[in-house]
Amino acid sequence: MSSLIITNGKILVGKEYVEGNLEIINGAISRIGDFQVDRNKLKVIDANGQVVVPGFIDIHTHGGNGIDINHASKDDLNKLSKFFASCGVTSFLPAILTDTHETMCKLLSEIADAKEEGTDGSEILGIHMEGPFLCVQYKGAMPEYLIQDSSIENIKDYINSSKNNIKYMTISPENKGVEELVAYLRENNIVASMGHTGADYNKCLSCINAGVTSSTHVFNAMGTLHQHRPSAIGAALESDIYSEIICDGFHLHPGIVRLIIKVKGDEKILAITDSIMAAGLSDGEYKLGVNDIVVKEGDAQLVSDGTRAGSTLTMDRALINLIKFTGRKLEDVIRFLTKNQANVLGLDNKGEIAVGKDGDIVILDNKLTPICTVVKGKIVYER
């Protein structure tokens, strides 16, 4: 953990801007506002009147910049952390796509080791497991032959392999044995998120009552919303759970983005990327776990049948799109990328600029492009 001072910034504290300085000592924010700066004691970054916001937290990403999480080594994860830092991300959950039991255990161990050793860019907070306890009907890009029935024994293997670093898991409410699984995830402080599901409204509400607290990329890989069959979408919107949204312009129409926010309220929206290794790169052929992917005009699809398969979105672009889609201001939507993620993961030390919180900071230019990213007081990206 490091110490530094950001000067001459337009610092976003809650929904208000504070003109002045921001001091980070030993990784935590210690002072905000108009105070005397001793340039001889701490490293100084001149924000030059630019906006200073909390660092973005991506809780659902499968990779970027040529790196696929399901094939990533510790070195790959470190390179990925530096790419994410350039997009304003200060922390993230690598998301493991459904794979063989052995491969997932190996990946969980690899990510846990990378987290323990630390990265040069964005901080790894833990792991998101997207599967394997899903449903075949709405598998999306999940390989059908690797989808399993819920298994407490298998989840024990996954938790042990991860050294207790699984923080979030996507499950399908209709998966056999899911109620027992949800209870077990809660006991182990793992967020249960429902997704890739064709379960009916009542089944989804039953799982929510049992402890499901989020919905994975709501509206995508779910049964459609119908006036007689509200499906998982209806249960997610009506209940008090969090909802992930992919704001790339492909997965959700801007009107649907506005609808979700209006219904759920600002405190329950989780902007995610669901990015694949093609994020940050040009159109072409890529991999997503065991799948072959083709990206056309920025839209990622399975080569086999054209099913949309993750995205090429980055978090800085998600912020710009949210403002464009909603017509709202930066200070209104910033929590969709920061504080809400910290809240769903139960992290009191992240997600906002306040004294005592981690010094996870992004400085944005007038086009909302990151020009400097700071993780716990350490500069991890400068444009």
C-alpha positions in Angstrom: 0.0 0.0 0.0 1.2 3.5 -0.9 0.7 7.1 -0.1 0.2 10.1 -2.4 -1.8 13.3 -2.8 -4.0 14.3 -5.7 -4.2 18.1 -6.1 -6.4 20.5 -7.9 -9.1 17.9 -8.5 -12.9 18.1 -8.9 -13.5 15.3 -6.4 -16.8 13.4 -6.4 -17.8 12.7 -2.8 -21.2 11.0 -2.9 -23.1 13.1 -5.4 -21.3 16.4 -4.6 -18.1 17.8 -6.0 -15.3 19.0 -3.7 -12.7 21.3 -5.2 -9.3 20.7 -3.9 -7.0 17.8 -2.8 -7.2 14.2 -1.8 -4.7 12.6 0.4 -4.0 8.8 0.6 -1.9 7.5 3.4 -0.9 3.8 3.6 -3.5 2.9 1.0 -6.5 4.6 2.7 -8.0 8.1 2.1 -7.0 10.4 4.9 -8.1 13.9 3.9 -10.3 15.5 1.3 -10.6 19.2 0.5 -8.6 22.4 0.8 -5.6 21.6 2.9 -1.9 22.5 2.7 0.2 20.1 0.6 3.7 19.2 1.6 5.2 18.3 -1.7 8.4 17.1 -0.1 6.8 14.3 1.9 4.4 12.6 -0.5 4.2 11.9 -4.3 1.9 14.5 -5.9 -0.5 14.1 -8.9 -1.9 17.3 -10.3 -5.4 16.5 -11.5 -5.5 19.9 -13.2 -9.2 20.5 -12.6 -10.2 17.1 -13.9 -12.9 14.9 -12.3 -11.7 12.5 -9.6 -14.1 9.5 -9.0 -14.1 6.2 -7.2 -12.4 3.3 -9.0 -14.7 1.1 -11.0 -15.4 -2.5 -9.8 -16.2 -5.1 -12.4 -17.8 -8.2 -10.8 -18.4 -10.1 -14.1 -15.6 -10.3 -16.7 -14.2 -13.2 -18.7 -11.2 -11.4 -19.9 -9.8 -8.7 -22.3 -6.8 -7.6 -24.3 -6.3 -11.1 -25.7 -6.5 -12.9 -22.4 -9.3 -15.4 -21.6 -9.9 -16.1 -17.9 -10.5 -19.8 -18.5 -7.0 -20.1 -20.0 -5.2 -17.5 -17.9 -1.9 -18.1 -16.0 -0.9 -15.9 -13.1 1.2 -13.8 -15.5 -1.8 -13.5 -17.8 -4.0 -12.3 -14.9 -1.4 -9.7 -14.0 -1.3 -8.4 -17.6 -5.1 -8.4 -17.6 -5.1 -6.3 -14.4 -3.0 -3.7 -16.1 -5.3 -3.6 -19.1 -8.4 -3.1 -16.8 -6.5 -0.4 -14.9 -6.3 1.6 -18.2 -10.1 1.3 -18.3 -10.5 2.8 -14.8 -11.0 -0.5 -13.1 -9.4 -0.6 -9.6 -10.7 -4.1 -8.6 -12.5 -7.0 -10.3 -13.8 -10.6 -10.0 -12.5 -12.8 -12.7 -15.4 -14.9 -14.0 -14.8 -18.5 -14.7 -17.0 -19.9 -17.5 -18.5 -23.5 -17.0 -15.7 -26.0 -17.8 -14.7 -29.5 -16.6 -14.5 -30.0 -12.9 -10.7 -30.5 -13.0 -10.2 -27.4 -15.2 -12.3 -25.2 -12.9 -10.5 -26.4 -9.8 -7.1 -25.6 -11.5 -8.4 -22.2 -12.5 -9.7 -21.4 -9.1 -6.3 -22.2 -7.6 -4.5 -20.2 -10.2 -6.6 -17.1 -9.6 -6.4 -17.5 -5.8 -2.6 -17.6 -6.1 -2.6 -14.4 -8.3 -4.8 -12.7 -5.8 -2.5 -13.7 -2.9 0.6 -12.5 -4.7 -1.0 -9.2 -5.8 -1.1 -7.6 -9.2 0.5 -4.6 -10.8 -2.9 -3.2 -12.0 -6.5 -3.7 -10.8 -6.9 -5.7 -7.6 -8.4 -9.2 -7.8 -11.1 -9.2 -5.1 -12.1 -12.9 -5.5 -13.8 -15.0 -8.1 -17.1 -15.2 -9.9 -18.2 -18.7 -10.9 -20.7 -18.6 -13.8 -21.8 -22.1 -13.6 -21.6 -25.1 -13.7 -25.0 -25.4 -11.9 -27.1 -24.0 -14.7 -29.9 -25.0 -17.1 -29.4 -26.3 -20.6 -32.3 -24.3 -22.2 -30.8 -20.9 -21.5 -27.1 -22.0 -21.5 -26.1 -19.1 -23.7 -22.4 -19.6 -24.4 -22.1 -22.3 -21.7 -21.1 -25.7 -23.1 -24.1 -27.9 -22.6 -22.2 -31.1 -21.9 -20.4 -29.5 -19.0 -23.5 -28.2 -17.2 -24.1 -30.1 -13.9 -26.8 -30.7 -11.3 -26.1 -28.8 -8.1 -23.6 -30.7 -5.9 -22.5 -29.7 -2.4 -19.5 -32.0 -2.8 -18.4 -30.2 -5.9 -18.9 -26.8 -4.5 -16.8 -27.8 -1.5 -14.0 -28.8 -4.0 -14.3 -25.4 -5.7 -14.2 -23.5 -2.4 -11.2 -25.4 -1.3 -9.4 -25.0 -4.6 -10.1 -21.2 -4.5 -8.8 -21.0 -0.9 -12.2 -19.5 0.1 -12.0 -16.8 -2.7 -15.2 -17.5 -4.5 -17.3 -14.4 -3.8 -20.1 -14.7 -6.3 -21.8 -17.6 -8.2 -24.3 -17.6 -11.0 -26.8 -20.5 -10.6 -30.1 -21.5 -12.3 -33.2 -21.7 -10.0 -34.5 -24.8 -11.9 -31.2 -26.7 -11.4 -31.7 -29.9 -9.4 -30.8 -29.4 -5.7 -30.5 -25.6 -6.0 -32.2 -24.8 -2.7 -29.6 -26.7 -0.7 -26.9 -25.1 -2.8 -28.2 -21.5 -2.1 -28.2 -22.2 1.6 -24.6 -23.5 1.4 -23.4 -20.5 -0.6 -25.0 -18.2 2.1 -23.2 -20.1 4.9 -19.9 -19.6 3.0 -20.5 -15.8 2.3 -20.8 -16.3 -1.4 -23.3 -14.2 -3.3 -25.9 -16.3 -5.1 -27.0 -14.8 -8.4 -29.7 -16.3 -10.6 -29.1 -16.4 -14.3 -29.1 -18.6 -17.4 -32.5 -19.7 -16.5 -35.9 -20.5 -17.9 -37.4 -21.0 -14.4 -40.9 -19.7 -13.8 -41.7 -16.7 -11.6 -42.7 -18.7 -8.5 -39.6 -20.8 -8.6 -37.4 -17.7 -8.9 -39.2 -16.0 -6.0 -38.7 -19.1 -3.9 -34.9 -19.0 -4.6 -34.9 -15.3 -3.8 -36.6 -16.0 -0.5 -34.0 -18.7 0.1 -31.1 -16.3 -0.3 -30.5 -15.4 -3.9 -29.5 -11.7 -3.8 -28.6 -10.8 -7.4 -29.6 -11.5 -11.0 -26.9 -12.2 -13.6 -27.1 -10.0 -16.8 -30.9 -9.5 -16.3 -33.0 -9.9 -19.5 -30.1 -11.9 -21.1 -30.1 -15.7 -21.1 -33.5 -15.7 -19.3 -37.1 -16.6 -20.2 -38.9 -13.6 -21.7 -41.2 -11.3 -19.7 -44.8 -12.1 -20.5 -48.0 -10.7 -18.9 -49.0 -14.2 -17.8 -45.5 -15.6 -17.3 -43.3 -13.0 -15.6 -40.3 -15.4 -15.5 -37.0 -14.7 -13.9 -37.1 -11.2 -15.3 -40.3 -10.4 -13.5 -39.0 -11.9 -10.2 -35.8 -9.9 -10.5 -37.5 -6.6 -11.2 -40.2 -6.9 -8.6 -38.0 -8.1 -5.8 -35.3 -6.3 -3.9 -32.3 -8.1 -5.4 -29.5 -6.6 -7.4 -29.5 -6.7 -11.2 -26.5 -6.8 -13.4 -26.8 -4.9 -16.7 -24.6 -5.0 -19.8 -24.7 -1.5 -21.4 -22.9 -2.2 -24.7 -25.9 -1.4 -26.9 -26.2 -5.0 -28.0 -27.4 -6.9 -25.0 -30.0 -4.3 -23.9 -31.9 -1.6 -25.8 -31.4 1.8 -24.1 -35.1 1.9 -23.3 -34.7 -1.4 -21.4 -31.7 0.0 -19.5 -33.9 3.0 -18.4 -36.7 0.7 -17.5 -34.5 -1.5 -15.3 -33.1 1.5 -13.5 -36.5 3.0 -13.0 -38.0 -0.2 -11.6 -35.0 -1.3 -9.5 -33.8 2.1 -8.2 -30.3 3.4 -8.2 -29.1 1.3 -5.3 -29.6 -2.1 -7.0 -28.0 -1.6 -10.4 -24.7 -3.4 -11.1 -23.0 -2.3 -14.4 -20.9 -5.1 -15.7 -18.9 -5.8 -18.8 -19.3 -9.6 -19.2 -16.2 -9.0 -21.4 -14.3 -11.6 -23.3 -10.7 -11.7 -24.5 -11.6 -9.5 -27.5 -12.3 -6.4 -25.2 -9.9 -3.7 -26.3 -9.1 -5.5 -29.6 -10.5 -5.4 -33.1 -13.0 -7.7 -34.8 -11.9 -11.2 -35.5 -11.8 -14.8 -34.1 -11.3 -15.5 -30.4 -12.0 -18.0 -27.6 -14.4 -18.0 -24.6 -13.5 -21.0 -22.5 -14.0 -24.0 -24.8 -16.0 -21.9 -27.3 -14.9 -20.5 -30.7 -16.1 -16.8 -30.9 -16.3 -14.4 -33.8 -16.5 -10.6 -33.2 -18.3 -8.6 -35.9 -18.6 -4.9 -35.5 -17.8 -5.2 -31.8 -20.5 -7.9 -31.2 -19.2 -11.2 -29.9 -21.0 -14.4 -31.1 -20.6 -18.1 -31.0 -19.2 -19.4 -34.3 -21.4 -22.5 -34.0 -24.8 -20.8 -34.0 -24.5 -17.0 -33.7 -25.6 -16.9 -30.1 -24.3 -13.7 -28.4 -21.3 -14.7 -26.2 -20.1 -12.1 -23.7 -19.1 -8.6 -24.9 -16.2 -6.4 -26.0 -17.3 -3.8 -23.5 -14.9 -2.0 -21.0 -16.0 -0.3 -17.8 -15.1 3.2 -19.0 -17.2 2.7 -22.1 -20.1 1.3 -19.9 -20.0 4.6 -17.9 -20.2 6.7 -21.1 -23.0 4.5 -22.5 -25.0 4.8 -19.2 -24.9 8.5 -19.4 -25.9 8.5 -23.1 -28.7 5.9 -22.6 -30.2 7.6 -19.5 -29.5 11.3 -20.1 -28.4 11.5 -16.4 -25.2 13.0 -15.0 -22.0 11.3 -14.0 -22.7 11.9 -10.3 -26.0 10.0 -10.7 -24.8 6.9 -12.4 -21.3 6.5 -10.9 -22.6 4.2 -8.1 -23.7 1.7 -10.8 -20.0 0.9 -11.3 -18.7 1.5 -7.8 -20.7 1.6 -4.6 -23.3 -0.9 -5.6 -20.7 -3.5 -6.4 -19.0 -2.9 -3.1 -22.4 -3.3 -1.3 -23.4 -6.6 -3.0 -20.0 -8.0 -2.1 -20.2 -6.7 1.5 -17.1 -4.5 1.2 -17.2 -1.5 3.5 -13.8 -0.3 2.4 -14.5 0.3 -1.3 -16.8 1.9 -3.8 -16.8 5.6 -2.8 -14.5 8.5 -2.0 -14.6 9.0 1.8 -12.1 9.2 4.6 -11.0 5.8 5.8 -12.0 4.0 2.5 -9.4 2.4 0.2 -7.6 4.9 -2.0 -9.0 3.4 -5.2 -9.3 6.4 -7.5 -9.7 7.3 -11.2 -9.0 10.7 -12.7 -11.2 11.3 -15.8 -10.7 13.8 -18.6 -13.5 15.9 -20.1 -14.5 13.0 -22.3 -14.7 10.7 -19.2 -11.6 8.8 -20.4 -9.3 7.5 -17.6 -6.0 9.4 -17.5 -4.8 8.1 -14.1 -5.9 5.0 -12.1 -4.8 4.6 -8.4 -5.2 1.4 -6.4 -4.8 1.8 -2.6 -2.6 4.9 -3.2 -0.4 3.2 -5.9 -0.5 4.6 -9.4 -1.3 1.6 -11.6 -2.0 3.5 -14.9 -1.1 6.9 -16.3 -2.0 7.9 -19.8 
